[in-house]
Amino acid sequence: MMEFALAGDFMARKRDTVIATAGRHPEDHHGTVNPPVHHASTIVFPTLAAYEDAQNNLFESVNYGRIGTPTSHAFEEAVTALHGGLKTVSLPSGLSACVTALMAFLETGDHLLMCDSVYGPTRLRVCEHLLARSGVETTYYDPLIGAGIAELIRPETKVIYMESPGSLTFEVQDVPAIAGAARDRGVVTMIDNTWASPFLCRPLELGVDVVIEAATKYISGHSDVMLGSVTVATDEHFRKLKWTAISFGAAAGPDDLYLGLRGLRTLSVRLERHQRNALRVAAWLDGRAEVERVLYPALTGDPGHGLWQRDFDGASGLFGVLLGEGVGKPAFAAMIDGLELFGLGNSWGGYESLVLPTRPGRMRTATEWTHEGPSFRLHVGLEDPDDLIADLEKGLERLRAL
Ligand SMILES: Cc1ncc(COP(=O)(O)O)c(C=O)c1O
């Protein structure tokens, strides 16, 4: 039977060391540095006793490809160690991680408190479709509510879900205050931690119960993988999650798990550079007349800067930009269409820069998003920031010309 290396083994080590060591077991793989990819559905057993032993230790053994393989165990062990958790469940995408976490802890008649700034598909597909159909009621709350969340908790509230900074609008939540209020009332807390990744924020340390990562983004880091993870601190939570994942038939593919783990090895160096480049680009944009506001907690003027400094070890490369209300669609299109270094596309967290037009107001119900002008999201990649700024400068010239 495979032994999980406990996260506790890594507690004494610094994060960079954990990134380079967790989930590696060369002694099990002929000395290879990286755990190999196990393509497996069937696992065969030499004896009835061995088969029964594996069935009796379903989650720790290797007994069927969908339940877990040495490749998924290695990825999960590394993410667990980085978060300082007990166990992680890997899933085939970030959204799969969001829905699995929510479905694991909610049932008919339950109430969910969901931040108004949550990732769109979690709101539209999961809360308003799947959960509503299952008889779970969702109330959206102001992401800046802090300890005031206590007033929204009802007897049937089972989960409070956070995402910090929020998708598209980048509000930083007071995670310890919300987690504290929830814990006092026996409510499970979860957070989508994708913006920071476990390298920049470890929400279990802030009192959160369940931590979701779209490993598709920074953990994988190369825009070629779909992968998710959910990390917890107790065996009870792990079993709920794992049973739900199995019931969905959700299993991450072995090549994606391998690439996710390989990407994770360079997470710290990539994120340091993303932050350095993004800070340069964001500060430059912040000084431009065409720009009304840059939404990036790492900037000193950002309303979330204080909480970000308190709870995060740095910033990633993703932020929002609001343009002035007078900017029309043709001018906005001229700016975006001519960009040479920012690809226009969904997702982020890869090594390359991206731009995406946004309309945050469309998805608000608990709070109002009043900005009327065009807005966009930038992912600042690992290119030279001077070239990125020059590309954006030309874009703003095109915008002004129309
Ligand atoms: C904050 C956040 N969470 C979750 C997801 C979903 O991840 P995936 O695309 O891997 O399903 C995304 C994707 O953009 C995201 O931005």
The ligand as an ORCA input file, in Angstrom:
! r2SCAN-3c Opt
* xyz 0 1
  C     -10.920     32.423     -9.821
  C     -11.159     31.225    -10.675
  N     -11.600     30.111    -10.103
  C     -11.856     28.999    -10.820
  C     -11.656     28.984    -12.182
  C     -11.996     27.742    -12.960
  O     -10.854     27.076    -13.365
  P     -10.875     26.119    -14.647
  O     -10.871     26.995    -15.839
  O      -9.666     25.279    -14.467
  O     -12.138     25.312    -14.556
  C     -11.184     30.124    -12.818
  C     -10.952     30.126    -14.295
  O     -10.770     31.147    -14.906
  C     -10.937     31.282    -12.040
  O     -10.507     32.426    -12.626
*
